[in-house]
Amino acid sequence: RDLSVRMSRDMGAGWERLIQVCSGPSAYSDLVQLSDRLLGVMYETGDKKPTERIVFEVFDLKDTK
């Protein structure tokens, strides 16, 4: 539920949320770096169950905090 991409700048001691990918049910996800600025996220989501469909979205890191 509420799938987010998080990043650590201190070797895993702390984590900040960069992007909320999906609000609502979500399941398996996979992340790929497409370029210096672009991330691709593939994940399962749905209206009632988290496994109703598979989605692929691209996010630009310049649009994050």
Secondary structure, DSSP 4 states (H G I P E B T S, - for coil): --EEEEE-SSTTS--EEEEEEESS-EEEEEEEE-SSSEEEEEEEE-SSSTTSEEEEEEEEGGG--
